[in-house]
Structure formats: structure tokens, C-alpha cells
Amino acid sequence: MSLDENKAIIRRWFEAENKKDLSPIDDIVAPDFVDHTHQLKSRGEYMQRINMFIKGFPDFHETIEDIIAEGDKVWVRFKFAGTHTGEYLGLAPTGKKITVECVDIFRIVDGKAVEEWEIADGLDSLKQLGLIEYTEKGKKLFPEDVK
Amino acid sequence: MSLEENKAIIRKVIEAINKQNIALLDELIASDCVYHMNVQQIQGLEALKQVIEAEIKGFPDLHVAIKDMMAEGDKVCVRLEETFTHTNEFRGLAPTGKKITDTAVAIFSIVEGKIVEGWGVYDQMDFFKQLGVIEYKGFPDEKVS
């Protein structure tokens, strides 16, 4: 597969997630796909995770800002934006619109994604959902963040 | 510049940080470089050097290991593992003695042998939790370790 073909596979994946149409996933993700960051060990576990996301953030959209490939790897820098209007991990809808900076790294073999690593500004997203509190020490350190 | 030459520039940057020889960055990073760190922006080489120097001061054993690296066109991507111990004051925070490991990724754009722009994404959650700066309440259904 060429670098452009590998990038096209990842673009199709993002498009499927954005459209909430997961029918192309079987063609894109290998059955024994591993997500090292979220400790997912199969395509089925990925499907569970993405469906949970769709339920919690039904309008979510991932905008690709950069896509880079070499060898069997594709790197994607993207922005996640979504509104928390459904239950997510037991958290009742907050109605909050969150945006998160992310980078995903994929390894592709024979036209299918076999491995993924994701690095995201998790602290910022959890702050936006109201799940982070500053300690007394933290309030002194980040006075600009404390209302 | 070839992809390998561009990767060599990034290796030299990481080496300069590990050796705490920040002056070496002058030859590797353009003076008007912009570095996007999560949602923040650092404008210019001097400002970037100040950020790195403050980290080295607060965490004198800072070590950055390259876990993955690739390049295409004028871009180089790295996945990094950083280990450090909070043994000195950092941003006014008294030393906690905590040893921290975190993962970061960065994508750099290199023109004529110098970094002109970079985009870094870090999850500072563990870092701030370890330093006792934040408390994470967790999702109701989440197993918080």
C-alpha cells in the first residue's frame, strides 16, 4: 500500500465516525486491532467504545488538521468537538460543548488498521466536563482558572 | 533536506534537552518559531527556551526518550516518554519529590534545517494529580485507579 492509500483508509475511518455510520469499519479495522492507549484488544472492543461515545456526544465531529505517513504508520492531528447530551460512563448529560486537541498514531497492515496510540489533552476535556477540581495548592498555582 | 536529516534535527533537540545544553537549540530552531502546546501557544525561540529551562530547573533529572518517530515532506512526528522528579520549585510550587512519567507527541515542521513550527499534545492529568494540584472526581461508571 502507498502512503496515500494508507492515509485514505484513515480518512475513511474519521468520515465514518463523523457520519455515525460504522458500516465501513469492518473494511478499515482489523479484527485483532489493538488500541494501546485505551487497552482495547479487538475490533469489537473498539465498536463498544465508539458506540459509547456516539451515545454521550451524538453531535461529535473530529476535524483532521494534519495527516502524515511514513512506512506503515499514519499520524493524524485533529480536534474533537462534541456536546455532552447523552449519558457517558454514567455521567448524566451536562449539555457542555467540549473541544479536545488529539493526535492518533495508526499502524496499517494490508489495508487495515492493526494498532493505535492516542494522545489527547485529557485534563482539559475533563475540566470542561466539570470533573476536575483544583486543590488549595492548585488554586494558588492557577489563579486565572479559578473563578 | 532528506527525511533522515530532518529526523536527525529532532534527535539533536531531544539530546540538547537531556544534556541540559539549551544553547544548542539556537542552531536547530528558528528564532520566530511557534510552538502550540495543547491549547497554548509559545511564540519565538527565546520564550520556548524559557519554558524548557523552567522545566529543567524544577525537574533536574528530566529525561526524554523517543518511543516512535517518523517523517514525511517537511514534517517530523515523535512520540515521547518523559520521566522526571519534582525536586525543585516549579511555577512557585514547592518540591514534592514525586517521580512522574508521561507521554507526549509532537509534530514539527522543518524548513532549511530549522524547526519553524511545532504542535505538541500532552495529557497533563497524571502530572498535576501527582503534584497534588488537582483532584479528579471521575465518571460514575469509571474505575479510577
Interface residues (C-beta under 8 A of the other chain):
Chain A: L3 E65 D66 I68 A69 E70 G71 K73 W75 R77 Y88 L89 G90 L91 E101 C102 V103 I105 W117 I119 A120 D121 G122 L123 D124 L126 L131 I132 E133 Y134 T135 K137 G138 K140 L141 F142
Chain B: L3 N38 V39 D68 M70 A71 E72 G73 K75 C77 R79 R91 G92 L93 T103 A104 V105 I107 W119 V121 Y122 D123 Q124 M125 F128 L131 G132 V133 I134 E135 Y136 K137 G138 F139 P140 D141 E142
